[in-house]
């Protein structure tokens, strides 16, 4: 039997983190044995274990000597004076619990000798939809391992392939077809809904990131559900369009972390600061995936239905020509007015 390729090793490591198993992360400057802090369950925590957190989280915790251990968005390795316990670790790692557990520390930042592996470990946690916080162990009993090169291979959109196609009449556009894409190492299945029939000129295209709360439950905290319906309607009017439904929930941070961000928003933080306090980028989505999907559909130029300049830049960087940016406007409601203002004022969204 052939050995799994690089991307598969990263995928196995992601699965192991979700299940609470230790993983060995190998970088150019050393290796680390890590476990996710969210999946410790009732296991005993070794007395010599340390904690790896993001620099953003370290700044929130006011670890004054963090600059000795990290620069910019690099990870920070910390220890506490008392032995770590499961509840204590979650209180340290999860900023949405800070109001309930305001007193933590003191912490000491340690020298980070395997910084490449540490960055890779936090990236794997983010891919897994887990908090970017890891328990670092001294005993190497990890069955699964991945290198930072494996993690880079996991991100490669070239893995994506067309898996299935079918006719799918939908509300607002009866002449529609659906195409599902799969990647070798990623269990998420991205979807393209082609509205109308291919014709001369670029199609109207919408990159729509999965939003369970908005698309399914009709959440009023965002504008995702109405944008989805409006995009399909506009494509039907245009006669030809493609809606790419990207499995990148919560701007790429996952459903659980999105709900944590919602909790932080209820505490007074806007959507940008909430993501940062959790240890994520403002927007962690990968639009190269969308470009790959369009390429597989034989589309190299689009009219992009978006208010987000980052989507235009992401597609163009990946080789898709954006002939026109077409704005999409949804009326605000009392629950999402501040959210829409933040997208405009801090994320650069334009009408």
Secondary structure, DSSP 8 states (H G I E B T S, - for coil): -----HHHHHHHHHHHHHHT--EEEEETTEEEEEEEGGG-TT----TT-EEEEEHHHHHHTT-TTGGGT--TT-EEEEEESS---HHHHHHHH-GGGTTTS-----EEEE--TTHHHHHHHHHHHHHTTS-SEEEEESS---SEEEEHHHHHHHT-GGG-EEEEEEE--BTTBSSEEEEEEE-SS----EEEEEEE---SS-EEEEEEE--IIIIIT--SSSSHHHHHHHHHHHHHHHSEEEEEEE--HHHHT-HHHHHHHHHHHHTT--HHHHHHHTT--S----THHHHHHHHHTT--EEEEE-S-HHHHHHHHHTT-EEEEEE-------TTTHHHHHHHHHTS----
